């Protein structure tokens, strides 16, 4: 997120959240933090806000009535009545404690913070942040001792690594607000209690999420299903990854049938891809439109995840950017080793 230095941190409070199945306690704070130190305020703003991508938006949902989503209701109350901040933060802590029953959920601190003047969609807005720190790191502290220096070890939080976060902007209230989410721990499907159980948010059905999800679908299909069912080489997988990314980079709109015909091409692979798409959507409870505008920010994000490096033992890394027809794969019976033959015109 950009423009952090101009943000105002109005209030913040910390509660301790344990895992009830391990007998860990919920420890509630009666008072908000004293934020007189401008350096501390600045560090907290950077810790809380820097990891968020403002283009990646979700909204609160509920199976029957949005007002029954508890986090949504507590956040709405804070926006309507900032004086209720401390009490609503207690309700949020109690709710998260109830949801923290999975064996992998770690004890940690819950921070609730009220911000103003956050730049979002071209306007300055109020926002409520809900953050949880679970990972502790050991730091060395240097201090003066007599005529020299000594060291001590202390456990603390790395302000460059936010574990979990949710930033709710005061806009689109009737649709469940606009919400940005961070979840860098417990990413396994069975432990996504932060997103699914606690927040109950879903991504907006927009070009960013369609592009992001479609590229994620292609990557997982090529690396898993395509490799397993069609017995293809790693270089063939990389070739299809390159073709998929090139399609998105050279088009303004995605069309599912066009993509299947031009990129995947082979009928059997196309059928498998379509079946994989249905399962992908069902597991994420998100439907990717068959046609949508390609979003440049989502494309840039996913491009970093498309690895097109062919690793051969620990000796060679071959970067493949295209022209699969210039790569030949074989097996040498005399040495008992596999080989790749690369054709090129000049080296640099």
N, C-alpha and C positions, 0 to 999 in steps of 0.2 A: 504494500500500500504506500502511496506517495503522499506528500504534504503533511507528514507526521509532526513536524516541528511546530505547525500552526494549530494543532489540536489542543483543546482544553480538557484536562482531566478534572472533572468536578468532584467526584466522590469515588471511593474504592473501599472495599471491605474484604476480609479474608476469613474463611471457615475451613476447618480441618475435616476431610471426608475419608472415613475408613471403609473397609469392606466388612459388612455385617456378618457374612458367613464365616469370617475368621475371628470374629469377636472384637473387631476394631471399632472404635467409637466415632460418633459424630460430635465434633466440638465446635460450638457456635460462638462467634464473637459478638459481643454486645455493642461494640462501637466501630464506626468506620475508621479507616487509617488517617493518621495525622499527616497531611501532605504539605508541610511548610517548606520542605527542601526542594528547590527547583530542579536540582540535579536528579533527585530521586523521581520526581514527576516525569522528567524527560526520559529516564531509563525505563520506567514503567510503561510509558506510552510506546516506546520503541519495542519493548518486550511483547506487549499485548498486540500491537497493530501491524508491525512489519511483516509477519508471515502471511497476511491475508491477500487474496487476489480479488479485487472488487468486481471483476468481470464474472466471477464464478458464484452466482447467486442462487440461493435456496429460499423456501418459504415454509412457514409452519403449516402443518396439516393435522387433521383428525378424521377418523373414519366416519363420524356422524356430524359433529358440529365443531367448528374451529375454536369457539370459546371454551371447549372442553380440553383443548391442549393446554396443559398447566403452565408450561414455560411461556407460551404466548400470553396467557392471562396475567402472569406475574409481570412480564415485561410491559404489557399495556398499562398496568396499574402504575408502574414507575413513571412511564411517559406522561400519564395523566396527572399523577400526584408525586412529584419528586421527593416529598417529605416521607413517603412510604418506602423509600429505598432500602433502609436497613431491614424492615420487616419482610419485604419481598425477597431480599437476598437470603433470609432464613428459610423461607418457603422453598426457594431454589435449592438450597443446601440439603434440606430434608428430602426433597424429591430425588436429587442425585444419589443420596445415601441409599434410598429404597431401590434404586436401579443398579447399584454397584455390587451385585451378588455373584457375578461370574468369577470363577476361580482365578482368571488372569487379571482381573481389575485390581490395580494397585492403590494403596493409600496415597493421599496427596492433599494439596491445598486447593480450595476453590476460591477464585477471585471474582467478584462482581464489581464492575466499574461503569460509571456514567460519564460519557464524553459529550463534548459540544464542539462545533466547528470542524467536523470531519468532512473532508471533501469527498463527495460521492455523487456521481452522475452529473457533474457540473455545478452542484450546489453544496453549501455548507449545511450539515444536518446534525441532529442529535443522534446518539447511538448508545445502546447498552451492551456492554461486553460481559461474557461469562467465560471464564478460563479455568483450566485445571492443570496444575503441575504435578507430575507423577515421578519424574526422573530426577534423582539427586546426583550431583557430581562433587568430587573432592577437589578443593582448591588449597593451594599453599599461600599462607599469609606471612609476609615478611614484617617484622616489627623490631624496633630499637630495643637493645638490651645492654645496659651499661655503656661501654665504649664501642660496642659492636652491634651485630644484628643476629636475630634468631628466626627460626621458621616454626609455624604451627599449621596443622591440617584442619580444615573446616569443611563440612558438607553444606552445599548450597545449590542454588538454581542457576543454570546457565541462561542468561537473558537473551541469548541468540537462538534458543531452542524451545519454542512453545510446544508443549505436548498436545493440548486440546484447547480449542477456542471456538467461540461463537460470537459474532458481532451483528447485532440487530439494528438496522437503520430505521429511523422513524419516517417511513414512507410505505405506501401500499398496505396500510393497516388492514383493510377489509380482505385482502388476499393472503394475509399471514405475514406481512412485512417483507422486506428484502433482507436476507440473512446470508452472511459469509461464514463458512465453517472450515476449521482446521482440525484434523485428527491424525497425528503422527505416531501414535502408539496403539497397540491392540487392533491392528487393521484386519485381523481374521474375521470372517463373516459372523462367527458365533460370539464375538466380543465387541461388536460395533454398537455398544450400548449408548455411546455418546450421541451418535447421529440418529439411530433408529428408536431406541427406548426412551432416552432422556429428552432430546430436542424434538423428535418426530418431525423432521424436515424432509422435504423433497426438492430436487432441483427444478428451477423454472424451465418450462419447455420452450427454449429459445435457441437461437443459432449457435451460441457458445456451447451449450450443453449437447446439442445434437452433434456438432463437430467433434467435441471432446469425446463423447460416447462412441461415435462411429469410428474414430481413429483407434480408440481403446479396443473396440470390438475387432477391428482388422488385425491389430497387433497380437491379441490373444489367440485369435483364430489361426493366424499364420504360425505362431510359435508353438501352439499346442495341437489343435485338431488337424491342421494341414500336415504338420510334420508326422503325426502319429498315424493318420489314416491313409496317407498316400506315399509313405516311405520316400520322402524327398530329402535331398542333401541340404546341409546348412546353407550352401551358396544359393540353392533354389529358394529357400526361405527368405534370404536376404534380398534376392531379386524381386520377390513378390512384395516385400516390405517397401523396397524402393519404388516400385510401380504404384503401390497404394499411396505413398506419400506424394509422389509426382502428380497423381490425379488430383489430390486436394490442393496442391500448390499451383496448378495450372488451370483451375476452374474457379468460377465465382459461386457456382451452385453445385450441390451434390445431387445426383440422381441414382437411386439404388440399382435400377435395371441397367443403366449405362455403365455404372461401376462394375457390375457383375459381368457384363458382356465384354468390356474393354480391358479390365484389369485381371479378373479371376479367369474368365474366358472358358475354361474346360467345363462342360455341362455337369459332370459328376462332382467337381469341386464346387461349382456354383450351388448345386442342390445342398451339399453339406454345409456351405456357408450360410445359406438361408435358414437351415435348421438350427445352426449354431446361434444365429441372430435372435431367433425366437427364445431360445434358452437363456441367452445373455440378457435379453430384456426382462424376462420373467424373474430372473434371480436378482435384478436390480430395481424391479418395479418401475421401469422407465422405458417408454416406447420411443424409438428413434424414427422420425418421419422418413418416408421414402424419398422426399425431396426437401431440401432446405438450403439457405444461404450459408456458405462456408465462412466461419468466423476466424479472422486472422490471429487473434489472441490465443484462441484454443489451439489453432494449428501450430503456433510458435511453441506453446507449452508441450504438445505431444511430440513435436519434432525432436525434442531433447531426449525422448524416451525410445525413439526408434533406433535401435542399435544395429548398424550395418557393418559390423566388424567380424570377420571370419578368423577365429582363434585356432591355430594349429599347434597342439601341444603347448609347451611354454616357450617355444622358439620363435613363432611368427604370428603377427597380426596383419591381416589383409583387409584393407578398407575397400569395400565394393560400392561404387556409386552408380553403376549401371552396366550395360552391355554384357549380359550374362553369356552371350554367344562367344565372347572372347575368353571365357574360362572353361578349361577342360579338366575333368576329374577322372582319375584312374587308379589302378592298383598295380604295383610292381612286384611280380612274383619272385624275382631274384632276391630282393631285399625284404620282402614281406611287409612293405609299407605302402600306404596310400599316398597319392600325390595330386597336386593341382598344377596345370600348365596355363600360364597367362600369356596372352598375345597383346603386344603393344607396339607403337610406332617409335616413341622416343621417351627417354627418362629425364627427370629433372631433380 
